[in-house]
């Protein structure tokens, strides 16, 4: 009888240890979940706010942002860098990843538009002024989505004002690897003007002037988002992407000035086929 009591006591202790250890393991797994999200540099400020809200609503989840030019992020994924989600500032850097089976089918997250920003003390007051002799202009490099979009915009203006593009490009004193760097150069007075996204102006509003570009010449930036195929957290990645497309994240991005799909643009643009979006 005494031996039986000892055996039962030992078994009870053993079961208690297993239960406690098991609970600790489960708690550890839930508290250590993290997502690595590769985001285009123009999204950095807004995504910082999105991440804080998502983490608040999902205790135990950590979002790690890797922010850089879309072409840099694409190369990192192709070379094996780990990411759960990729958000590009153009389709040009997303499409090859989908074709090569690195990511799942992309979803359009939002849109952006270009503007001219000028240093607050400069004499630049019109988008046409960036061609004037002596102007120091900053652009994103053409390998960066914002740089490619800027060149497309200059070509459209040049169709109506011959020589505009050539004269403007002669004023370029620096080409930056991110559009954020372009905005910083202008805000610091190292360039008189720059071509950036609408959303890039907000952090520097006290140091720059914002000059709108007519819709006739503007270029729409499309931001696709996709889950990376080798993600360790498919369900959590889907949840975060849905948060951006349909949840509080969508509202945050809109508040930062991004254009959401249902509030579309009065413009037709070409991506293999023509897609017409009408503004309400």
FIZA-666861 format. One line per 5 residues: number of its first residue (from 0); for each residue x, y, z of N, C-alpha, C, CB. Coordinates in steps of 0.2 Angstrom, whole numbers, plus 5000, padded with zeros to 4 digits. Glycine has a CB too. Example, Ala and Ser with C-alpha at 12.3 -4.5 7.8 and 13.67 -1.06 7.14 Angstrom:
BEGIN
0	5066/4972/5039/5062/4978/5039/5066/4984/5039/5057/4978/5045 | 5064/4989/5035/5068/4995/5036/5064/5000/5039/5070/4997/5029
//
This chain:
BEGIN
0	5004/4994/5000/5000/5000/5000/5004/5006/5000/4995/5000/5006 | 5010/5006/5004/5014/5012/5005/5018/5013/4998/5019/5011/5010 | 5019/5007/4995/5023/5008/4988/5018/5011/4983/5025/5001/4986 | 5012/5009/4983/5007/5012/4978/5006/5019/4979/5000/5008/4979 | 5006/5022/4985/5005/5029/4987/5011/5033/4984/5004/5030/4994
5	5017/5030/4985/5023/5033/4982/5023/5033/4975/5029/5029/4984 | 5021/5028/4971/5020/5028/4964/5015/5033/4962/5018/5021/4962 | 5009/5033/4965/5004/5038/4963/5007/5045/4964/4998/5037/4967 | 5010/5046/4969/5013/5053/4971/5018/5055/4965/5017/5053/4978 | 5023/5050/4964/5027/5052/4958/5024/5053/4952/5032/5046/4958
10	5019/5049/4950/5015/5050/4944/5012/5057/4944/5010/5045/4943 | 5009/5059/4949/5006/5065/4950/5011/5071/4949/5002/5066/4957 | 5017/5070/4952/5022/5076/4951/5024/5076/4944/5028/5074/4956 | 5025/5070/4941/5027/5070/4934/5022/5073/4929/5028/5062/4932 | 5015/5072/4930/5010/5075/4926/5010/5082/4927/5003/5072/4928
15	5011/5084/4933/5011/5092/4935/5016/5095/4931/5011/5093/4942 | 5022/5092/4931/5028/5095/4928/5027/5095/4920/5034/5090/4929 | 5024/5090/4917/5022/5090/4910/5017/5096/4908/5019/5083/4908 | 5012/5096/4913/5007/5102/4912/5010/5108/4912/5001/5101/4917 | 5014/5110/4917/5017/5116/4918/5022/5118/4912/5021/5117/4924
20	5026/5113/4910/5031/5113/4904/5027/5115/4898/5035/5107/4904 | 5022/5111/4897/5018/5112/4891/5015/5118/4890/5012/5106/4891 | 5012/5121/4896/5009/5128/4896/5015/5133/4894/5006/5130/4902 | 5021/5132/4897/5026/5137/4896/5028/5137/4888/5032/5135/4900 | 5028/5131/4885/5030/5130/4878/5025/5134/4874/5031/5123/4876
25	5019/5133/4875/5013/5136/4871/5014/5143/4872/5007/5133/4873 | 5015/5146/4878/5015/5153/4879/5021/5156/4876/5016/5155/4887 | 5027/5152/4875/5033/5154/4872/5032/5155/4865/5039/5150/4873 | 5028/5150/4862/5027/5150/4855/5023/5156/4853/5024/5143/4852 | 5018/5157/4857/5013/5163/4855/5016/5170/4856/5007/5162/4859
30	5021/5170/4861/5024/5177/4862/5030/5178/4858/5026/5177/4869 | 5032/5173/4854/5038/5174/4850/5037/5174/4843/5043/5168/4851 | 5030/5174/4841/5028/5175/4834/5030/5182/4831/5021/5173/4833 | 5033/5182/4825/5035/5188/4822/5034/5188/4815/5042/5190/4824 | 5033/5193/4812/5033/5194/4804/5038/5198/4802/5025/5196/4802
35	5041/5197/4797/5046/5201/4793/5043/5204/4787/5053/5197/4792 | 5042/5210/4787/5038/5213/4781/5043/5218/4777/5032/5217/4784 | 5044/5216/4771/5048/5220/4767/5044/5226/4764/5052/5216/4761 | 5045/5232/4765/5041/5238/4762/5045/5243/4759/5037/5241/4768 | 5042/5245/4753/5045/5251/4749/5046/5257/4754/5041/5253/4743
40	5052/5260/4753/5054/5266/4757/5048/5271/4758/5060/5269/4755 | 5044/5272/4753/5039/5277/4754/5034/5276/4758/5036/5279/4747 | 5034/5269/4761/5029/5267/4765/5031/5267/4773/5026/5260/4764 | 5037/5269/4774/5040/5268/4780/5036/5271/4786/5047/5270/4780 | 5035/5278/4786/5032/5281/4791/5025/5279/4792/5032/5289/4789
45	5021/5278/4787/5014/5275/4788/5014/5268/4791/5010/5275/4781 | 5019/5264/4789/5019/5257/4791/5021/5257/4798/5024/5253/4787 | 5025/5261/4801/5027/5261/4808/5021/5262/4812/5032/5267/4809 | 5016/5267/4810/5010/5268/4813/5005/5261/4813/5006/5274/4810 | 5005/5258/4807/5001/5252/4806/5003/5247/4810/5002/5250/4798
50	5010/5246/4811/5013/5241/4815/5011/5242/4822/5020/5240/4814 | 5011/5248/4825/5010/5249/4832/5003/5247/4833/5011/5256/4833 | 4998/5248/4828/4991/5247/4829/4990/5239/4829/4987/5250/4824 | 4993/5236/4824/4992/5229/4824/4995/5225/4830/4996/5226/4817 | 5001/5227/4832/5004/5224/4838/4999/5225/4844/5011/5226/4839
55	4996/5231/4845/4992/5232/4850/4986/5228/4850/4990/5240/4850 | 4983/5226/4844/4977/5222/4844/4979/5215/4844/4974/5224/4837 | 4985/5213/4843/4988/5206/4843/4993/5205/4848/4990/5204/4836 | 4992/5205/4854/4997/5204/4859/5002/5198/4858/4994/5204/4866 | 5008/5199/4859/5013/5193/4858/5015/5193/4851/5009/5187/4859
60	5013/5197/4846/5015/5197/4839/5020/5203/4838/5009/5197/4834 | 5025/5202/4835/5030/5207/4833/5031/5207/4826/5037/5205/4837 | 5031/5214/4823/5031/5215/4816/5038/5218/4815/5026/5219/4813 | 5042/5215/4811/5049/5218/4809/5049/5221/4802/5055/5212/4810 | 5050/5227/4802/5050/5231/4795/5057/5231/4792/5047/5238/4796
65	5058/5229/4786/5064/5230/4782/5062/5235/4776/5067/5224/4779 | 5064/5241/4777/5062/5247/4772/5068/5249/4768/5059/5253/4776 | 5067/5249/4761/5072/5250/4756/5068/5252/4750/5077/5245/4756 | 5072/5253/4745/5070/5254/4738/5067/5247/4736/5075/5256/4733 | 5061/5247/4732/5058/5241/4730/5063/5236/4726/5052/5242/4725
70	5067/5239/4722/5072/5235/4718/5077/5231/4723/5076/5239/4713 | 5079/5235/4728/5083/5232/4733/5080/5226/4737/5086/5237/4738 | 5074/5227/4739/5070/5222/4742/5069/5216/4738/5063/5225/4745 | 5067/5217/4732/5066/5212/4727/5073/5207/4726/5064/5214/4720 | 5078/5211/4726/5085/5207/4725/5086/5203/4731/5090/5212/4724
75	5085/5206/4737/5086/5202/4743/5082/5196/4744/5084/5207/4749 | 5076/5196/4741/5071/5190/4741/5074/5185/4737/5064/5192/4740 | 5076/5187/4731/5078/5183/4726/5085/5179/4728/5080/5187/4719 | 5089/5183/4732/5095/5180/4735/5094/5176/4741/5100/5185/4736 | 5088/5175/4743/5087/5171/4749/5085/5174/4756/5092/5166/4750
80	5085/5181/4756/5083/5184/4762/5076/5182/4764/5084/5192/4761 | 5075/5181/4771/5069/5179/4773/5064/5185/4774/5070/5175/4780 | 5058/5184/4772/5053/5189/4772/5046/5185/4772/5053/5194/4766 | 5041/5188/4776/5035/5185/4776/5030/5188/4771/5031/5185/4783 | 5031/5195/4770/5027/5199/4766/5031/5204/4762/5021/5203/4770
85	5030/5205/4756/5033/5210/4752/5028/5215/4749/5037/5207/4746 | 5029/5222/4750/5025/5227/4748/5030/5231/4743/5022/5231/4753 | 5028/5232/4737/5032/5235/4732/5029/5242/4730/5034/5231/4726 | 5033/5247/4728/5030/5253/4726/5029/5253/4718/5035/5259/4727 | 5029/5247/4715/5028/5246/4708/5027/5239/4706/5033/5249/4703
90	5024/5238/4701/5022/5231/4698/5029/5228/4695/5017/5230/4694 | 5033/5232/4693/5039/5230/4689/5044/5226/4694/5043/5236/4687 | 5044/5227/4700/5048/5223/4705/5044/5217/4708/5051/5228/4710 | 5038/5217/4707/5034/5212/4710/5032/5206/4705/5027/5215/4713 | 5031/5208/4699/5029/5203/4694/5034/5198/4693/5028/5207/4687
95	5041/5199/4693/5046/5194/4692/5046/5189/4698/5053/5197/4691 | 5045/5192/4704/5045/5187/4710/5039/5182/4709/5044/5191/4716 | 5033/5185/4707/5027/5180/4706/5029/5175/4700/5021/5185/4705 | 5031/5178/4695/5033/5173/4689/5038/5168/4691/5036/5177/4683 | 5043/5169/4696/5048/5165/4698/5046/5161/4704/5054/5168/4699
100	5040/5161/4706/5037/5158/4712/5040/5159/4718/5038/5150/4710 | 5042/5165/4719/5044/5168/4726/5039/5170/4730/5050/5173/4725 | 5033/5173/4727/5028/5175/4731/5021/5173/4728/5028/5183/4731 | 5016/5173/4733/5009/5171/4730/5006/5177/4726/5005/5170/4736 | 5001/5176/4723/4997/5181/4719/4997/5187/4722/4990/5178/4717
105	5000/5193/4720/5000/5199/4723/4992/5202/4723/5004/5204/4719 | 4991/5207/4728/4985/5210/4728/4987/5218/4728/4981/5209/4734 | 4983/5222/4724/4984/5229/4724/4982/5232/4731/4981/5233/4719 | 4987/5235/4734/4986/5238/4741/4983/5245/4741/4992/5238/4745 | 4987/5249/4737/4985/5256/4736/4988/5260/4730/4987/5260/4743
110	4987/5266/4730/4990/5270/4724/4993/5276/4727/4985/5272/4719 | 4998/5280/4723/5001/5286/4725/5001/5290/4719/5008/5285/4729 | 5003/5297/4720/5004/5301/4715/5010/5305/4716/4998/5306/4714 | 5013/5308/4711/5019/5312/4711/5017/5320/4712/5023/5312/4705 | 5022/5323/4716/5022/5330/4716/5029/5333/4716/5018/5332/4723
115	5029/5339/4715/5036/5343/4715/5036/5346/4722/5036/5348/4710 | 5041/5345/4726/5042/5349/4732/5048/5353/4731/5044/5344/4738 | 5048/5359/4734/5053/5364/4733/5055/5367/4740/5051/5370/4729 | 5062/5368/4741/5064/5371/4747/5060/5377/4749/5072/5372/4747 | 5058/5379/4755/5054/5384/4757/5056/5391/4755/5053/5384/4764
120	5063/5392/4754/5065/5399/4752/5067/5399/4745/5071/5400/4756 | 5065/5394/4741/5067/5394/4734/5062/5398/4730/5067/5387/4731 | 5064/5400/4724/5059/5404/4720/5055/5399/4715/5063/5408/4715 | 5055/5393/4717/5051/5388/4713/5044/5388/4715/5054/5381/4713 | 5039/5390/4711/5032/5390/4713/5027/5387/4708/5030/5398/4713
125	5030/5384/4703/5026/5380/4698/5030/5374/4696/5025/5384/4691 | 5027/5369/4694/5030/5363/4691/5034/5364/4685/5025/5357/4690 | 5033/5369/4682/5037/5371/4676/5043/5374/4677/5032/5376/4671 | 5044/5377/4683/5050/5380/4685/5056/5375/4686/5049/5384/4692 | 5055/5369/4687/5060/5364/4688/5065/5364/4682/5058/5357/4690
130	5063/5367/4676/5067/5367/4670/5072/5373/4670/5063/5366/4664 | 5070/5378/4674/5074/5384/4674/5081/5383/4675/5071/5389/4678 | 5085/5387/4671/5093/5387/4672/5095/5388/4679/5096/5392/4667 | 5099/5385/4682/5102/5386/4689/5098/5382/4694/5101/5393/4690 | 5093/5379/4693/5089/5375/4698/5093/5369/4699/5082/5374/4695
135	5093/5367/4706/5096/5361/4708/5091/5356/4710/5101/5362/4714 | 5091/5351/4705/5085/5346/4706/5087/5339/4709/5082/5345/4699 | 5084/5336/4713/5085/5330/4716/5080/5325/4713/5085/5330/4723 | 5082/5319/4711/5077/5314/4708/5079/5307/4711/5077/5313/4701 | 5074/5303/4712/5076/5296/4713/5079/5293/4707/5070/5292/4716
140	5084/5288/4708/5087/5285/4703/5082/5281/4699/5093/5280/4705 | 5083/5280/4692/5078/5277/4688/5077/5270/4690/5081/5278/4681 | 5082/5267/4693/5081/5260/4696/5076/5259/4701/5088/5257/4698 | 5074/5265/4704/5069/5265/4709/5062/5267/4706/5071/5271/4715 | 5057/5264/4709/5050/5266/4706/5049/5273/4705/5045/5263/4710
145	5050/5277/4710/5049/5284/4710/5053/5288/4704/5051/5287/4717 | 5059/5285/4703/5063/5288/4698/5061/5286/4691/5070/5285/4699 | 5058/5280/4690/5055/5278/4684/5049/5282/4683/5054/5271/4684 | 5045/5283/4688/5039/5287/4687/5040/5294/4685/5035/5286/4694 | 5045/5297/4688/5047/5304/4687/5049/5305/4680/5053/5306/4692
150	5053/5300/4677/5055/5301/4670/5049/5300/4665/5060/5295/4668 | 5044/5296/4667/5038/5295/4663/5034/5301/4663/5034/5289/4666 | 5034/5305/4669/5030/5311/4670/5033/5316/4665/5030/5313/4677 | 5040/5317/4666/5044/5322/4662/5042/5321/4654/5051/5322/4663 | 5042/5315/4652/5041/5313/4645/5034/5315/4643/5041/5306/4644
155	5029/5315/4648/5022/5317/4646/5022/5325/4645/5017/5314/4651 | 5025/5328/4650/5025/5335/4649/5029/5337/4643/5029/5338/4656 | 5034/5334/4641/5038/5335/4635/5034/5335/4629/5044/5331/4635 | 5029/5331/4629/5025/5330/4623/5021/5337/4622/5020/5324/4624 | 5020/5341/4627/5016/5347/4626/5021/5353/4626/5011/5348/4631
160	5027/5352/4629/5032/5357/4630/5039/5354/4628/5032/5360/4637 | 5040/5355/4621/5046/5352/4618/5052/5355/4622/5047/5353/4611 | 5057/5350/4624/5063/5352/4627/5063/5353/4634/5065/5359/4624 | 5057/5352/4637/5056/5352/4644/5060/5347/4648/5048/5351/4646 | 5059/5340/4646/5063/5335/4649/5070/5336/4649/5061/5328/4646
165	5073/5338/4643/5080/5338/4642/5083/5344/4647/5082/5340/4635 | 5079/5350/4647/5081/5355/4651/5081/5353/4659/5077/5361/4650 | 5076/5350/4660/5075/5348/4667/5080/5343/4670/5068/5344/4668 | 5082/5338/4665/5087/5333/4667/5094/5336/4668/5087/5327/4662 | 5095/5341/4664/5101/5345/4665/5102/5348/4672/5102/5350/4660
170	5097/5349/4675/5097/5352/4682/5098/5347/4688/5090/5356/4683 | 5098/5341/4686/5098/5335/4691/5105/5335/4694/5097/5328/4688 | 5106/5336/4701/5112/5337/4704/5113/5330/4708/5113/5343/4709 | 5108/5326/4709/5109/5320/4713/5103/5315/4712/5109/5322/4721 | 5105/5309/4711/5100/5304/4711/5100/5299/4717/5101/5300/4704
175	5095/5299/4720/5095/5295/4727/5092/5288/4726/5091/5299/4732 | 5094/5283/4730/5092/5276/4730/5085/5275/4733/5097/5272/4733 | 5082/5280/4737/5076/5280/4739/5072/5287/4738/5075/5278/4746 | 5066/5287/4737/5062/5293/4736/5062/5297/4743/5055/5292/4734 | 5063/5294/4749/5063/5297/4755/5070/5301/4755/5063/5292/4761
180	5075/5299/4752/5081/5303/4752/5081/5309/4748/5087/5298/4749 | 5077/5309/4743/5075/5315/4739/5072/5320/4743/5071/5313/4732 | 5067/5318/4746/5063/5323/4751/5068/5326/4756/5057/5319/4754 | 5072/5322/4759/5077/5324/4764/5082/5329/4761/5081/5319/4767 | 5084/5328/4755/5089/5333/4752/5086/5340/4751/5091/5330/4745
185	5079/5340/4749/5076/5346/4747/5075/5350/4754/5069/5345/4744 | 5072/5346/4759/5071/5349/4766/5077/5352/4769/5068/5343/4770 | 5083/5349/4767/5089/5351/4770/5092/5357/4766/5094/5346/4771 | 5089/5359/4760/5091/5364/4756/5097/5362/4752/5093/5370/4761 | 5099/5356/4751/5104/5353/4747/5102/5353/4740/5106/5346/4749
190	5095/5353/4739/5093/5354/4732/5087/5359/4732/5090/5347/4729 | 5086/5362/4727/5080/5367/4726/5073/5364/4726/5081/5372/4721 | 5073/5358/4722/5067/5355/4721/5068/5347/4720/5063/5358/4715 | 5063/5343/4721/5063/5336/4719/5056/5334/4717/5066/5333/4726 | 5056/5328/4714/5050/5325/4712/5049/5319/4717/5050/5323/4705
195	5044/5319/4721/5042/5313/4726/5035/5311/4725/5044/5316/4733 | 5033/5307/4730/5026/5305/4730/5023/5310/4735/5025/5298/4733 | 5016/5311/4734/5012/5315/4739/5014/5314/4746/5005/5314/4737 | 5014/5307/4748/5015/5305/4755/5022/5307/4758/5013/5298/4755 | 5026/5308/4753/5033/5310/4756/5034/5317/4758/5038/5309/4750
200	5029/5321/4757/5029/5328/4759/5028/5329/4766/5025/5332/4755 | 5023/5325/4769/5020/5326/4776/5026/5327/4781/5016/5321/4777 | 5031/5323/4781/5036/5324/4787/5040/5330/4787/5040/5318/4787 | 5040/5333/4781/5044/5339/4780/5040/5345/4778/5049/5338/4774 | 5034/5345/4780/5029/5351/4778/5032/5358/4781/5023/5349/4781
205	5036/5358/4786/5038/5365/4788/5044/5368/4784/5039/5365/4796 | 5047/5363/4780/5053/5365/4777/5053/5365/4769/5059/5360/4779 | 5047/5364/4767/5046/5363/4760/5040/5366/4757/5046/5356/4757 | 5039/5368/4751/5033/5370/4747/5031/5364/4743/5034/5376/4743 | 5024/5363/4743/5021/5357/4739/5018/5360/4733/5016/5353/4743
210	5020/5358/4727/5018/5360/4720/5015/5354/4717/5024/5363/4716 | 5008/5355/4716/5005/5349/4712/5006/5349/4705/4997/5350/4713 | 5006/5343/4702/5007/5342/4695/5000/5340/4692/5012/5336/4694 | 4998/5343/4687/4991/5342/4684/4990/5335/4682/4991/5346/4677 | 4984/5332/4683/4983/5325/4682/4985/5323/4675/4975/5324/4683
215	4984/5328/4670/4986/5326/4663/4993/5324/4663/4985/5332/4659 | 4997/5326/4667/5004/5324/4666/5007/5319/4672/5009/5330/4667 | 5002/5318/4677/5004/5314/4683/5005/5307/4681/5000/5315/4689 | 5008/5303/4685/5009/5296/4684/5006/5293/4691/5016/5294/4683 | 5003/5287/4690/5000/5284/4696/5004/5278/4698/4993/5281/4695
220	5007/5278/4704/5011/5273/4707/5006/5267/4710/5016/5275/4712 | 5007/5261/4708/5003/5256/4710/5007/5252/4715/5000/5251/4705 | 5005/5250/4721/5008/5247/4726/5005/5240/4727/5008/5251/4733 | 5008/5234/4725/5006/5228/4726/5009/5225/4732/5007/5223/4720 | 5005/5220/4735/5007/5217/4741/5006/5209/4740/5004/5219/4748
225	5011/5205/4743/5011/5198/4742/5014/5195/4748/5014/5196/4735 | 5011/5189/4749/5014/5184/4754/5020/5180/4751/5009/5179/4758 | 5026/5180/4754/5031/5176/4752/5030/5169/4753/5038/5179/4755 | 5032/5165/4748/5030/5158/4748/5033/5154/4754/5033/5155/4742 | 5039/5156/4756/5043/5152/4761/5041/5155/4768/5050/5153/4760
230	5036/5159/4769/5034/5161/4776/5033/5155/4781/5028/5166/4775 | 5035/5157/4787/5034/5152/4792/5027/5153/4795/5039/5152/4797 | 5024/5158/4794/5017/5160/4797/5012/5162/4792/5018/5166/4802 | 5010/5157/4788/5005/5159/4783/4999/5162/4785/5003/5152/4779 | 4996/5159/4791/4990/5162/4793/4990/5169/4796/4987/5157/4799
235	4996/5170/4800/4997/5177/4803/4999/5182/4797/5003/5177/4807 | 5002/5180/4792/5004/5184/4786/4997/5186/4783/5008/5181/4781 | 4993/5181/4782/4986/5183/4779/4982/5188/4783/4982/5176/4778 | 4983/5187/4790/4979/5191/4794/4982/5199/4794/4980/5189/4801 | 4988/5199/4793/4991/5206/4793/4990/5209/4786/4999/5206/4793
240	4990/5205/4781/4988/5208/4774/4981/5210/4774/4989/5203/4769 | 4976/5206/4777/4969/5208/4777/4968/5215/4782/4965/5202/4780 | 4973/5215/4787/4972/5221/4791/4974/5228/4787/4977/5221/4797 | 4978/5227/4782/4980/5232/4777/4975/5233/4772/4987/5231/4774 | 4972/5228/4770/4967/5229/4764/4960/5231/4767/4967/5222/4760
245	4958/5228/4772/4951/5229/4775/4951/5232/4782/4948/5223/4774 | 4956/5232/4786/4955/5233/4793/4958/5240/4795/4959/5228/4797 | 4960/5241/4801/4962/5248/4803/4968/5250/4799/4964/5248/4810 | 4972/5246/4797/4978/5248/4793/4976/5252/4787/4982/5241/4791 | 4971/5250/4784/4968/5253/4778/4967/5261/4779/4962/5250/4775
250	4963/5262/4785/4962/5269/4787/4968/5273/4788/4957/5269/4793 | 4973/5269/4792/4979/5273/4793/4983/5275/4787/4984/5268/4797 | 4983/5270/4782/4987/5272/4776/4983/5278/4772/4987/5266/4771 | 4976/5278/4772/4973/5283/4769/4974/5290/4773/4965/5281/4769 | 4974/5290/4779/4976/5296/4783/4983/5299/4781/4975/5294/4791
255	4987/5294/4779/4994/5297/4777/4994/5299/4770/4999/5291/4778 | 4988/5299/4767/4988/5302/4760/4988/5297/4754/4994/5307/4759 | 4989/5291/4756/4988/5286/4750/4981/5285/4748/4991/5279/4753 | 4981/5283/4741/4974/5283/4738/4972/5276/4738/4975/5286/4731 | 4966/5274/4741/4964/5267/4742/4960/5266/4736/4960/5267/4748
260	4959/5259/4734/4956/5257/4728/4949/5259/4727/4956/5249/4728 | 4945/5259/4732/4938/5261/4731/4937/5268/4730/4934/5259/4737 | 4942/5272/4732/4942/5279/4731/4946/5281/4725/4944/5284/4737 | 4945/5277/4719/4950/5277/4714/4951/5284/4711/4947/5273/4709 | 4955/5283/4705/4958/5289/4702/4954/5290/4695/4965/5288/4701
265	4953/5297/4694/4950/5299/4687/4956/5299/4682/4947/5305/4688 | 4958/5293/4680/4963/5292/4676/4964/5285/4673/4970/5294/4679 | 4966/5285/4667/4967/5278/4664/4975/5277/4663/4964/5277/4657 | 4977/5271/4665/4984/5270/4665/4985/5263/4662/4988/5271/4671 | 4991/5261/4659/4992/5255/4656/4996/5251/4659/4994/5256/4649
270	4994/5244/4660/4998/5239/4663/4996/5233/4659/4997/5238/4671 | 4998/5232/4653/4997/5227/4648/4990/5228/4645/4997/5220/4652 | 4985/5230/4650/4978/5232/4647/4977/5239/4650/4973/5227/4649 | 4972/5242/4648/4970/5249/4651/4965/5247/4656/4967/5253/4645 | 4966/5250/4662/4962/5250/4668/4959/5257/4669/4965/5247/4674
275	4953/5258/4669/4950/5265/4670/4947/5265/4677/4945/5267/4665 | 4949/5270/4681/4947/5271/4688/4944/5278/4688/4952/5270/4693 | 4938/5278/4691/4934/5285/4691/4933/5287/4698/4927/5284/4688 | 4935/5293/4699/4935/5296/4706/4928/5298/4708/4940/5302/4706 | 4926/5296/4714/4919/5298/4716/4918/5305/4717/4917/5294/4723
//
